[in-house]
Amino acid sequence: MTSTQPVGPTRWEALFGDLEAQARAQSAAEADALVSELTRAEHATMMLADRFRAAIGTEVTLELLDGAALRGIVREAADEWALLQGVRPEPAGLHLVPLAAIAGVNGLGRQAASATSRRDLLGLGPVLRTLQRDRARVTVRTLGGTVGGRIARVGKDHLDIDVLDDRGTRLVPFSALLAVSEAP
């Protein structure tokens, strides 16, 4: 008498083979979940400055807190600021933008790059002091408007602009600063 159903070791082999396949599938699903969790944890430590550092050489459009757009190529970035080279229709000069003045960014990739040098950690003050030392003519854009002149003094949380038009001095808190650009 012949039987069409597997008997003996064949049925057991099939059962254990099925259990092994289920275990492999569960292990793969757990590994995928772990990778997803680690990716989310890594993204949680990512800073905006890291995204800008990874985008050096990339064209972006910044939406500033006053609603104005500023388009340019990212030239440098630090923990508190980004430096853009303006592209048309924007003025073609350099624009120093505090990261706190940015309401949104278009064109910034998903990659991130950590700070690799002390320069990456420079605050806004030392960069503004360099412009002060060089007596560079700048245009300072704030939440209250735009003023042209030379940086006269840089404090811990503010700067003074010697306004060229009326020979007065205007104090600008860093909290109101949207951009410092090369004057045309």
Contact map, one row per residue, 1 for C-alpha under 8 A:
1110000000000000000000000000000000000000000000000000000000000000000000000000000000000000000000000000000000000000000000000000000000000000000000000000000000000000000000000000000000000000
1111000000000000000000000000000000000000000000000000000000000000000000000000000000000000000000000000000000000000000000000000000000000000000000000000000000000000000000000000000000000000
1111110000000000000000000000000000000000000000000000000000000000000000000000000000000000000000000000000000000000000000000000000000000000000000000000000000000000000000000000000000000000
0111110000000000000000000000000000000000000000000000000000000000000000000000000000000000000000000000000000000000000000000000000000000000000000000000000000000000000000000000000000000000
0011111000000000000000000000000000000000000000000000000000000000000000000000000000000000000000000000000000000000000000000000000000000000000000000000000000000000000000000000000000000000
0011111101100000000000000000000000000000000000000000000000000000000000000000000000000000000000000000000000000000000000000000000000000000000000000000000000000000000000000000000000000000
0000111111100000000000000000000000000000000000000000000000000000000000000000000000000000000000000000000000000000000000000000000000000000000000000000000000000000000000000000000000000000
0000011111110000000000000000000000000000000000000000000000000000000000000000000000000000000000000000000000000000000000000000000000000000000000000000000000000000000000000000000000000000
0000001111111000000000000000000000000000000000000000000000000000000000000000000000000000000000000000000000000000000000000000000000000000000000000000000000000000000000000000000000000000
0000011111111100000000000000000000000000000000000000000000000000000000000000000000000000000000000000000000000000000000000000000000000000000000000000000000000000000000000000000000000000
0000011111111110000000000000000000000000000000000000000000000000000000000000000000000000000000000000000000000000000000000000000000000000000000000000000000000000000000000000000000000000
0000000111111111000000000000000000000000000000000000000000000000000000000000000000000000000000000000000000000000000000000000000000000000000000000000000000000000000000000000000000000000
0000000011111111100000000000000000000000000000000000000000000000000000000000000000000000000000000000000000000000000000000000000000000000000000000000000000000000000000000000000000000000
0000000001111111110000000000000000000000000000000000000000000000000000000000000000000000000000000000000000000000000000000000000000000000000000000000000000000000000000000000000000000000
0000000000111111111000000000000000000000000000000000000000000000000000000000000000000000000000000000000000000000000000000000000000000000000000000000000000000000000000000000000000000000
0000000000011111111100000000000000000000000000000000000000000000000000000000000000000000000000000000000000000000000000000000000000000000000000000000000000000000000000000000000000000000
0000000000001111111110000000000000000000000000000000000000000000000000000000000000000000000000000000000000000000000000000000000000000000000000000000000000000000000000000000000000000000
0000000000000111111111000000000000000000000000000000000000000000000000000000000000000000000000000000000000000000000000000000000000000000000000000000000000000000000000000000000000000000
0000000000000011111111100000000000000000000000000000000000000000000000000000000000000000000000000000000000000000000000000000000000000000000000000000000000000000000000000000000000000000
0000000000000001111111110000000000000000000000000000000000000000000000000000000000000000000000000000000000000000000000000000000000000000000000000000000000000000000000000000000000000000
0000000000000000111111111000000000000000000000000000000000000000000000000000000000000000000000000000000000000000000000000000000000000000000000000000000000000000000000000000000000000000
0000000000000000011111111100000000000000000000000000000000000000000000000000000000000000000000000000000000000000000000000000000000000000000000000000000000000000000000000000000000000000
0000000000000000001111111110000000000000000000000000000000000000000000000000000000000000000000000000000000000000000000000000000000000000000000000000000000000000000000000000000000000000
0000000000000000000111111111000000000000000000000000000000000000000000000000000000000000000000000000000000000000000000000000000000000000000000000000000000000000000000000000000000000000
0000000000000000000011111111100000000000000000000000000000000000000000000000000000000000000000000000000000000000000000000000000000000000000000000000000000000000000000000000000000000000
0000000000000000000001111111110000000000000000000000000000000000000000000000000000000000000000000000000000000000000000000000000000000000000000000000000000000000000000000000000000000000
0000000000000000000000111111111000000000000000000000000000000000000000000000000000000000000000000000000000000000000000000000000000000000000000000000000000000000000000000000000000000000
0000000000000000000000011111111100000000000000000000000000000000000000000000000000000000000000000000000000000000000000000000000000000000000000000000000000000000000000000000000000000000
0000000000000000000000001111111110000000000000000000000000000000000000000000000000000000000000000000000000000000000000000000000000000000000000000000000000000000000000000000000000000000
0000000000000000000000000111111111000000000000000000000000000000000000000000000000000000000000000000000000000000000000000000000000000000000000000000000000000000000000000000000000000000
0000000000000000000000000011111111100000000000000000000000000000000000000000000000000000000000000000000000000000000000000000000000000000000000000000000000000000000000000000000000000000
0000000000000000000000000001111111110000000000000000000000000000000000000000000000000000000000000000000000000000000000000000000000000000000000000000000000000000000000000000000000000000
0000000000000000000000000000111111111000000000000000000000000000000000000000000000000000000000000000000000000000000000000000000000000000000000000000000000000000000000000000000000000000
0000000000000000000000000000011111111100000000000000000000000000000000000000000000000000000000000000000000000000000000000000000000000000000000000000000000000000000000000000000000000000
0000000000000000000000000000001111111110000000000000000000000000000000000000000000000000000000000000000000000000000000000000000000000000000000000000000000000000000000000000000000000000
0000000000000000000000000000000111111111000000000000000000000000000000000000000000000000000000000000000000000000000000000000000000000000000000000000000000000000000000000000000000000000
0000000000000000000000000000000011111111100000000000000000000000000000000000000000000000000000000000000000000000000000000000000000000000000000000000000000000000000000000000000000000000
0000000000000000000000000000000001111111110000000000000000000000000000000000000000000000000000000000000000000000000000000000000000000000000000000000000000000000000000000000000000000000
0000000000000000000000000000000000111111111000000000000000000000000000000000000000000000000000000000000000000000000000000000000000000000000000000000000000000000000000000000000000000000
0000000000000000000000000000000000011111111100000000000000000000000000000000000000000000000000000000000000000000000000000000000000000000000000000000000000000000000000000000000000000000
0000000000000000000000000000000000001111111110000000000000000000000000000000000000000000000000000000000000000000000000000000000000000000000000000000000000000000000000000000000000000000
0000000000000000000000000000000000000111111111000000000000000000000000000000000000000000000000000000000000000000000000000000000000000000000000000000000000000000000000000000000000000000
0000000000000000000000000000000000000011111111000000000000000000000000000000000000000000000000000000000000000000000000000000000000000000000000000000000000000000000000000000000000000000
0000000000000000000000000000000000000001111111000000000000000000000000000000000000000000000000000000000000000000000000000000000000000000000000000000000000000000000000000000000000000000
0000000000000000000000000000000000000000111111100000000000000000000000000000000000000000000000000000000000000000000000000000000000000000000000000000000000000000000000000000000000000000
0000000000000000000000000000000000000000011111110110000000000000000000000000000000000000000000000000000000000001000000000000000000000000000000000000000000000000000000000000000000000000
0000000000000000000000000000000000000000000011111110000000000000000000000000000000000000000000000000000000000000000000000000000000000000000000000000000000000000000000000000000000000000
0000000000000000000000000000000000000000000001111111000000000000000000000000000000000000000000000010000000000000000000000000000000000000000000000000000000000000000000000000000000000000
0000000000000000000000000000000000000000000000111111100000000000000000000000111111000000000000000010000000000000000000000000000000000000000000000000000000000000000000000000000000000000
0000000000000000000000000000000000000000000001111111110000000000000000000000001000000000000000000000000000000001111000000000000000000000000000000000000000000000000000000000000000000000
0000000000000000000000000000000000000000000001111111111000000000000000000000000000000000000000000000000000011111100000000000000000000000000000000000000000000000000000000000000000000000
0000000000000000000000000000000000000000000000011111111100000000000000000101100001000000000000000000000000010001000000000000000000000000000000000000000000000000000000000000000000000000
0000000000000000000000000000000000000000000000001111111100000000000000000001110000000000000000000000000000000001111000000000000000000000000000000000000000000000000000000000000000000000
0000000000000000000000000000000000000000000000000111111100000000000000000000000000000000000000000000000000001011100000000000000000000000000000000000000000000000000000000000000000000000
0000000000000000000000000000000000000000000000000011111111000000000000000100000000000000000000000000000000011010000000000000000000000000000000000000000000000000000000000000000000000000
0000000000000000000000000000000000000000000000000001111111000000000000001111100000000000000000000000000000000000000000000000000000000000000000000000000000000000000000000000000000000000
0000000000000000000000000000000000000000000000000000001111100000000000001110000000000000000000000000000000000000000000000000000000000000000000000000000000000000000000000000000000000000
0000000000000000000000000000000000000000000000000000001111110000000000001100000000000000000000000000000000110000000000000000000000000000000000000000000000000000000000000000000000000000
0000000000000000000000000000000000000000000000000000000011111000000000111100000000000000000000000000000000100000000000000000000000000000000000000000000000000000000000000000000000000000
0000000000000000000000000000000000000000000000000000000001111100000000111100000000000000000000000000000011110000000000000000000000000000000000000000000000000000000000000000000000000000
0000000000000000000000000000000000000000000000000000000000111110000011110000000000000000000000000000000011100000000000000000000000000000000000000000000000000000000000000000000000000000
0000000000000000000000000000000000000000000000000000000000011111000011100000000000000000000000000000011111000000000000000000000000000000000000000000000000000000000000000000000000000000
0000000000000000000000000000000000000000000000000000000000001111101111000000000000000000000000000000011110000000000000000000000000000000000000000000000000000000000000000000000000000000
0000000000000000000000000000000000000000000000000000000000000111111111000000000000000000000000000000111100000000000000000000000000000000000000000000000000000000000000000000000001000000
0000000000000000000000000000000000000000000000000000000000000011111100000000000000000000000000000000111000000000000000000000000000000000000000100000000000000000000000000000000001000000
0000000000000000000000000000000000000000000000000000000000000001111100000000000000000000000000000000000000000000000000000000000000000000000000100000000000000000000000000000000000000000
0000000000000000000000000000000000000000000000000000000000000011111110000000000000000000000000000000001000000000000000000000000000000000000000000000000000000000000000000000000000000000
0000000000000000000000000000000000000000000000000000000000000011111111000000000000000000000000000000000000000000000000000000000000000000000000000000000000000000000000000000000000000000
0000000000000000000000000000000000000000000000000000000000001111001111100000000000000000000000000000000000000000000000000000000000000000000000000000000000000000000000000000000000000000
0000000000000000000000000000000000000000000000000000000000001111000111110000000000000100010000000000000000000000000000000000000000000000000000000000000000000000000000000000000000000000
0000000000000000000000000000000000000000000000000000000000111100000011111000000000010111010000000000000000000000000000000000000000000000000000000000000000000000000000000000000000000000
0000000000000000000000000000000000000000000000000000000000111000000001111100000000011110010000000000000000000000000000000000000000000000000000000000000000000000000000000000000000000000
0000000000000000000000000000000000000000000000000000000111110000000000111110000000011110000000000000000000000000000000000000000000000000000000000000000000000000000000000000000000000000
0000000000000000000000000000000000000000000000000001001111110000000000011111100001111000000000000000000000000000000000000000000000000000000000000000000000000000000000000000000000000000
0000000000000000000000000000000000000000000000000000000110000000000000001111100001111000000000000000000000000000000000000000000000000000000000000000000000000000000000000000000000000000
0000000000000000000000000000000000000000000000000001100100000000000000000111110001110000000000000000000000000000000000000000000000000000000000000000000000000000000000000000000000000000
0000000000000000000000000000000000000000000000001001100100000000000000000111111111100000000000000000000000000000000000010000000000000000000000000000000000000000000000000000000000000000
0000000000000000000000000000000000000000000000001000100000000000000000000001111111000000000000000000000000000000001000111110000000000000000000000000000000000000000000000000000000000000
0000000000000000000000000000000000000000000000001100000000000000000000000000111110000000000000000000000000000000000000011110000000000000000000000000000000000000000000000000000000000000
0000000000000000000000000000000000000000000000001000000000000000000000000000111111000000000000000111000000000000000000001111000000000000000000000000000000000000000000000000000000000000
0000000000000000000000000000000000000000000000001000000000000000000000000000111111100000000000011110000000000000000000000011000000000000000000000000000000000000000000000000000000000000
0000000000000000000000000000000000000000000000001001000000000000000000000111110111110000000000011110000000000000000000000000000000000000000000000000000000000000000000000000000000000000
0000000000000000000000000000000000000000000000000000000000000000000000000111100011111000000001111000000000000000000000000000000000000000000000000000000000000000000000000000000000000000
0000000000000000000000000000000000000000000000000000000000000000000000111111000001111100000001111000000000000000000000000000000000000000000000000000000000000000000000000000000000000000
0000000000000000000000000000000000000000000000000000000000000000000000011110000000111110000111100000000000000000000000000000000000000000000000000000000000000000000000000000000000000000
0000000000000000000000000000000000000000000000000000000000000000000001111000000000011111011111100000000000000000000000000000000000000000000000000000000000000000000000000000000000000000
0000000000000000000000000000000000000000000000000000000000000000000000111000000000001111111100000000000000000000000000000000000000000000000000000000000000000000000000000000000000000000
0000000000000000000000000000000000000000000000000000000000000000000000100000000000000111111100000000000000000000000000000000000000000000000000000000000000000000000000000000000000000000
0000000000000000000000000000000000000000000000000000000000000000000000000000000000000011111000000000000000000000000000000000000000000000000000000000000000000000000000000000000000000000
0000000000000000000000000000000000000000000000000000000000000000000001110000000000000111111100000000000000000000000000000000000000000000000000000000000000000000000000000000000000000000
0000000000000000000000000000000000000000000000000000000000000000000000000000000000000111111110000000000000000000000000000000000000000000000000000000000000000000000000000000000000000001
0000000000000000000000000000000000000000000000000000000000000000000000000000000000001111011111000000000000000000000000000000000000000000000000000000000000000000000000000000000000000000
0000000000000000000000000000000000000000000000000000000000000000000000000000000000001100001111100000000000000000000000000000000000000000000000000000000000000000000000000000000000001111
0000000000000000000000000000000000000000000000000000000000000000000000000000000000111100000111110000000000000000000000000000000000000000000000000000000000000000000000000000000000001100
0000000000000000000000000000000000000000000000000000000000000000000000000000000000111100000011111000000000000000000000000000000000000000000000000000000000000000000000000000000000111100
0000000000000000000000000000000000000000000000000000000000000000000000000000000011110000000001111100000000000000000000000000000000000000000000000000000000000000000000000000000000111000
0000000000000000000000000000000000000000000000000000000000000000000000000000000011110000000000111110110000000000000000000000000000000000000000000000000000000000000000000000000001110000
0000000000000000000000000000000000000000000000000000000000000000000000000000000111000000000000011111110000000000000000000001000000000000000000000000000000000000000000000000000011100000
0000000000000000000000000000000000000000000000011000000000000000000000000000000111000000000000001111110000000000000000000000000000000000000000000000000000000000000000000000000000000000
0000000000000000000000000000000000000000000000000000000000000000000000000000000100000000000000000111110000000000000000000000000000000000000000000000000000000000000000000000001000000000
0000000000000000000000000000000000000000000000000000000000000001100000000000000000000000000000001111111000000000000000000000000000000000000000000000000000000000000000000000001111100000
0000000000000000000000000000000000000000000000000000000000000111100000000000000000000000000000001111111110000000000000000000000000000000000000000000000000000000000000000000000001000000
0000000000000000000000000000000000000000000000000000000000000111101000000000000000000000000000000000111110000000000000000000000000000000000000000000000000000000000000000000000000000000
0000000000000000000000000000000000000000000000000000000000000111000000000000000000000000000000000000011111000000000000000000000000000000000000000000000000000000000000000000000000000000
0000000000000000000000000000000000000000000000000000000000011110000000000000000000000000000000000000011111110000000000000000000000000000000000000000000000000000000000000000000000000000
0000000000000000000000000000000000000000000000000000000000011100000000000000000000000000000000000000000111110000000000000000000000000000000000000000000000000000000000000000000000000000
0000000000000000000000000000000000000000000000000000000001111000000000000000000000000000000000000000000011111000000000000000000000000000000000000000000000000000000000000000000000000000
0000000000000000000000000000000000000000000000000011001001010000000000000000000000000000000000000000000011111100000000000000000000000000000000000000000000000000000000000000000000000000
0000000000000000000000000000000000000000000000000010011000000000000000000000000000000000000000000000000000111110000000000000000000000000000000000000000000000000000000000000000000000000
0000000000000000000000000000000000000000000000000010000000000000000000000000000000000000000000000000000000011111000000000000000000000000000000000000000000000000000000000000000000000000
0000000000000000000000000000000000000000000000000010011000000000000000000000000000000000000000000000000000001111100000000000000000000000000000000000000000000000000000000000000000000000
0000000000000000000000000000000000000000000001000111110000000000000000000000000000000000000000000000000000000111110000000000000000000000000000000000000000000000000000000000000000000000
0000000000000000000000000000000000000000000000000110110000000000000000000000000000000000000000000000000000000011111000000000000000000000000000000000000000000000000000000000000000000000
0000000000000000000000000000000000000000000000000100100000000000000000000000000000000000000000000000000000000001111100000000000000000000000000000000000000000000000000000000000000000000
0000000000000000000000000000000000000000000000000100100000000000000000000000010000000000000000000000000000000000111111011000000000000000000000000000000000000000000000000000000000000000
0000000000000000000000000000000000000000000000000000000000000000000000000000000000000000000000000000000000000000011111010000000000000000000000000000000000000000000000000000000000000000
0000000000000000000000000000000000000000000000000000000000000000000000000000000000000000000000000000000000000000001111111000000000000000000000000000000000000000000000000000000000000000
0000000000000000000000000000000000000000000000000000000000000000000000000000000000000000000000000000000000000000001111111100000000000000000000000000000000000000000000000000000000000000
0000000000000000000000000000000000000000000000000000000000000000000000000000010000000000000000000000000000000000000011111100000000000000000000000000000000000000000000000000000000000000
0000000000000000000000000000000000000000000000000000000000000000000000000000111000000000000000000000000000000000001111111100000000000000000000000000000000000000000000000000000000000000
0000000000000000000000000000000000000000000000000000000000000000000000000000011100000000000000000000000000000000001011111110000000000000000000000000000000000000000000000000000000000000
0000000000000000000000000000000000000000000000000000000000000000000000000000011100000000000000000000000000000000000001111111011000000000000000000000000000000000000000000000000000000000
0000000000000000000000000000000000000000000000000000000000000000000000000000011110000000000000000000000000000000000000001111111000000000000000000000000000000000000000000000000000000000
0000000000000000000000000000000000000000000000000000000000000000000000000000000110000000000000000100000000000000000000000111111100000000000000000000000000000000000000000000000000000000
0000000000000000000000000000000000000000000000000000000000000000000000000000000000000000000000000000000000000000000000000011111110000000000000000000000001111000000000000000000000000000
0000000000000000000000000000000000000000000000000000000000000000000000000000000000000000000000000000000000000000000000000111111111000000000000000000000000000000000000000000000000000000
0000000000000000000000000000000000000000000000000000000000000000000000000000000000000000000000000000000000000000000000000111111111100000000000000000000000000000000000000000000000000000
0000000000000000000000000000000000000000000000000000000000000000000000000000000000000000000000000000000000000000000000000001111111110000000000000000001001000000000000000000000000000000
0000000000000000000000000000000000000000000000000000000000000000000000000000000000000000000000000000000000000000000000000000111111111000000000000000000011000000000000000000000000000000
0000000000000000000000000000000000000000000000000000000000000000000000000000000000000000000000000000000000000000000000000000011111111100000000000000000000000000000000000000000000000000
0000000000000000000000000000000000000000000000000000000000000000000000000000000000000000000000000000000000000000000000000000001111111111000000000000001000000000000000000000000000000000
0000000000000000000000000000000000000000000000000000000000000000000000000000000000000000000000000000000000000000000000000000000111111111000000000000011111000000000000000000000000000000
0000000000000000000000000000000000000000000000000000000000000000000000000000000000000000000000000000000000000000000000000000000011111111000000000000000000000000000000000000000000000000
0000000000000000000000000000000000000000000000000000000000000000000000000000000000000000000000000000000000000000000000000000000001111111000000000000000000000000000000000000000000000000
0000000000000000000000000000000000000000000000000000000000000000000000000000000000000000000000000000000000000000000000000000000000111111100000000000011000000000000000000000000000000000
0000000000000000000000000000000000000000000000000000000000000000000000000000000000000000000000000000000000000000000000000000000000111111110000000000011000000000000000000000000000000100
0000000000000000000000000000000000000000000000000000000000000000000000000000000000000000000000000000000000000000000000000000000000000011111000000001111000000000000000000000000000000110
0000000000000000000000000000000000000000000000000000000000000000000000000000000000000000000000000000000000000000000000000000000000000001111100000001111000000000000000000000000000011110
0000000000000000000000000000000000000000000000000000000000000000000000000000000000000000000000000000000000000000000000000000000000000000111110000111100000000000000000000000000000011110
0000000000000000000000000000000000000000000000000000000000000000000000000000000000000000000000000000000000000000000000000000000000000000011111000111100000000000000000000000000011111000
0000000000000000000000000000000000000000000000000000000000000000000000000000000000000000000000000000000000000000000000000000000000000000001111111110000000000000000000000000000011110000
0000000000000000000000000000000000000000000000000000000000000000000000000000000000000000000000000000000000000000000000000000000000000000000111111100000000000000000000000001000111100000
0000000000000000000000000000000000000000000000000000000000000000110000000000000000000000000000000000000000000000000000000000000000000000000011111000000000000000000000000000000111000000
0000000000000000000000000000000000000000000000000000000000000000000000000000000000000000000000000000000000000000000000000000000000000000000011111100000000000000000000000000000100000000
0000000000000000000000000000000000000000000000000000000000000000000000000000000000000000000000000000000000000000000000000000000000000000000011111110000000000000000000000000000000000000
0000000000000000000000000000000000000000000000000000000000000000000000000000000000000000000000000000000000000000000000000000000000000000001111011111000000000000000000000000000000000000
0000000000000000000000000000000000000000000000000000000000000000000000000000000000000000000000000000000000000000000000000000000000000000001110001111100000000000001000000000000000000000
0000000000000000000000000000000000000000000000000000000000000000000000000000000000000000000000000000000000000000000000000000000000000000111100000111110000000000101110000000000000000010
0000000000000000000000000000000000000000000000000000000000000000000000000000000000000000000000000000000000000000000000000000000000000000111100000011111000000000111110000000000000000000
0000000000000000000000000000000000000000000000000000000000000000000000000000000000000000000000000000000000000000000000000000000000010011110000000001111100000000111100000000000000000000
0000000000000000000000000000000000000000000000000000000000000000000000000000000000000000000000000000000000000000000000000000000100110011110000000000111111000011110000000000000000000000
0000000000000000000000000000000000000000000000000000000000000000000000000000000000000000000000000000000000000000000000000000000000010000000000000000011111000011110000000000000000000000
0000000000000000000000000000000000000000000000000000000000000000000000000000000000000000000000000000000000000000000000000000000010010000000000000000001111100011100000000000000000000000
0000000000000000000000000000000000000000000000000000000000000000000000000000000000000000000000000000000000000000000000000000100110010000000000000000001111111111000000000000000000000000
0000000000000000000000000000000000000000000000000000000000000000000000000000000000000000000000000000000000000000000000000000100000000000000000000000000011111110000000000000000000000000
0000000000000000000000000000000000000000000000000000000000000000000000000000000000000000000000000000000000000000000000000000100000000000000000000000000001111100000000000000000000000000
0000000000000000000000000000000000000000000000000000000000000000000000000000000000000000000000000000000000000000000000000000100000000000000000000000000001111110000000000000111000000000
0000000000000000000000000000000000000000000000000000000000000000000000000000000000000000000000000000000000000000000000000000000000000000000000000000000001111111000000000011110000000000
0000000000000000000000000000000000000000000000000000000000000000000000000000000000000000000000000000000000000000000000000000000000000000000000000000001111101111100000000011110000000000
0000000000000000000000000000000000000000000000000000000000000000000000000000000000000000000000000000000000000000000000000000000000000000000000000000001111000111110000001111000000000000
0000000000000000000000000000000000000000000000000000000000000000000000000000000000000000000000000000000000000000000000000000000000000000000000000001111110000011111000001111000000000000
0000000000000000000000000000000000000000000000000000000000000000000000000000000000000000000000000000000000000000000000000000000000000000000000000000111100000001111100111100000000000000
0000000000000000000000000000000000000000000000000000000000000000000000000000000000000000000000000000000000000000000000000000000000000000000000000011110000000000111111111100000000000000
0000000000000000000000000000000000000000000000000000000000000000000000000000000000000000000000000000000000000000000000000000000000000000000000000001110000000000011111110000000000000000
0000000000000000000000000000000000000000000000000000000000000000000000000000000000000000000000000000000000000000000000000000000000000000000000000001100000000000001111100000000000000000
0000000000000000000000000000000000000000000000000000000000000000000000000000000000000000000000000000000000000000000000000000000000000000000000000000000000000000001111110000000000000000
0000000000000000000000000000000000000000000000000000000000000000000000000000000000000000000000000000000000000000000000000000000000000000000000000000000000000000011111111000000000000000
0000000000000000000000000000000000000000000000000000000000000000000000000000000000000000000000000000000000000000000000000000000000000000000000000000000000000000011101111100000000000000
0000000000000000000000000000000000000000000000000000000000000000000000000000000000000000000000000000000000000000000000000000000000000000000000000000000000000001111000111110000000000000
0000000000000000000000000000000000000000000000000000000000000000000000000000000000000000000000000000000000000000000000000000000000000000000000000000000000000001111000011111000000000000
0000000000000000000000000000000000000000000000000000000000000000000000000000000000000000000000000000000000000000000000000000000000000000000000000000000000000111100000001111100000000000
0000000000000000000000000000000000000000000000000000000000000000000000000000000000000000000000000000000000000000000000000000000000000000000001000000000000000111100000000111110110000000
0000000000000000000000000000000000000000000000000000000000000000000000000000000000000000000000000000000000000000000000000000000000000000000000000000000000001110000000000011111110000000
0000000000000000000000000000000000000000000000000000000000000000000000000000000000000000000000000000000000000000000000000000000000000000000000000000000000001110000000000001111110000000
0000000000000000000000000000000000000000000000000000000000000000000000000000000000000000000000000001100000000000000000000000000000000000000000000000000000001000000000000000111110000000
0000000000000000000000000000000000000000000000000000000000000000000000000000000000000000000000000000100000000000000000000000000000000000000001110000000000000000000000000001111111000000
0000000000000000000000000000000000000000000000000000000000000000000000000000000000000000000000000100100000000000000000000000000000000000000111100000000000000000000000000001111111110000
0000000000000000000000000000000000000000000000000000000000000001100000000000000000000000000000001100110000000000000000000000000000000000000111100000000000000000000000000000000111110000
0000000000000000000000000000000000000000000000000000000000000000000000000000000000000000000000111100100000000000000000000000000000000000000111000000000000000000000000000000000011111000
0000000000000000000000000000000000000000000000000000000000000000000000000000000000000000000000111000000000000000000000000000000000000000011110000000000000000000000000000000000011111100
0000000000000000000000000000000000000000000000000000000000000000000000000000000000000000000011110000000000000000000000000000000000000000011100000000000000000000000000000000000000111110
0000000000000000000000000000000000000000000000000000000000000000000000000000000000000000000011100000000000000000000000000000000000000001111000000000000000000000000000000000000000011111
0000000000000000000000000000000000000000000000000000000000000000000000000000000000000000000010000000000000000000000000000000000000000000111000000001000000000000000000000000000000001111
0000000000000000000000000000000000000000000000000000000000000000000000000000000000000000001010000000000000000000000000000000000000000000000000000000000000000000000000000000000000000111
